[in-house]
């Protein structure tokens, strides 16, 4: 029980910027010196994919909870790593071990750009075998192309034609995923396109929540495979880097 409580305590509603990596603290040269001018901001645009349920909010903002959705959505989430700080100030905080103040990240905006059809997709069984219903296939193709277009937009300003896909673990929220993807991209020199894949984790309850999250991890497998295939089908991408956290 103590171990469970310690694990849960690490998932705070506030999201401080991760500590500066030791490699950057002892670096003699500025690790951010080669960041392109258009990327020298306190914000990072994270491409996301999720099969969490979309829920309405009082202010009309976009939010995803821990419940499951039969369709996979994707979009853009702009993360502000350090509100009010200039690029020079953010770099200074990102290269020192003892920061003068605590830096909290926030989600500046979340925009859903597309959604794949619900799964399992309708199929037709005939003499040719089993195939996706011709009425559904154009929807899949359209969503895939919309995802490729968003990737091309991000690739246009990325120094390396690579993507960094972060997949979170148990008891994480949607916001946890995009925050982690953003700060990883930042401390890796903003050289790759950051992507957060967020599955329906974070169910309430100690034991029941863990059980539900485990089942949600199995639930998301089909969507994750389909998403990776869509990413891999984009000819502009030269390498896919996966980071998964348990």
C-alpha positions, 0 to 999 in steps of 0.5 A: 500500500505504501508503494502505491501511495508513493506512486500516486503522489508523483502524479500531481495536478501541477506540472513543473518543468523536469530537472535539468539533465546532469549532462547540460549542467556540466556542458561547456557549450550551450546545448541550445545554441543550434536551435532554429530561430523559429523554434526559440520560444517558450512553447512547443507544439506537440502532435497528439493521438488519443483514444480517450473519451472527449468530454464537454467542459463549461468553458468550451475547452477541449478535454479528454478523460480516462474513459475509452473511445472506440475512435482514435483522435489526433490533433495539436497541443501547444505546451507553454514550458515557462509562461512569461519567460523569454527564450534566453531566460528559459535556456538559462533555467534549462542549463542550471542545476539550481533554478531561482524559481519553480517553473510550471508548464501549462497547456496553452491550447488543444485542437483536435484536427481529425478522427479515425472511424470507430473500431472495429470497422464494418467489414464485408464478407464475400467470395474475395474474403473479408475486407473493410466496408467500401463506405468506411475505407474512404474515411480511414484514408481521409483521416490518414491523409489529414494526419500526414498533412499535420506531420508535414507541417511539423517536419517543415521546421524540424532540423531532423526528419524524425519523430519522437513518440512518447507513450505514457504509463499507468495513472497518467492523464492526457495532460501528463502525456503532452507535458512529458513529450514537450519537455523531452523534445525541449531537452533533446534540442528541439530536433525532432517532432514530438508526439504524445500517444495517450491511452485511457489511463488514470481511472479512479481508485487504488486497486480498481483504477490499476485494474481498469488501466491495465485493461485500457492498455490492452484496449488501446493496442489496435489503435496504437498499431494503426497509428504507428502504421499511419506514421510510418506511411509518411514518406517524409519521416526518416526515423521513428523513435519510441519512448514508453513509460510504465 
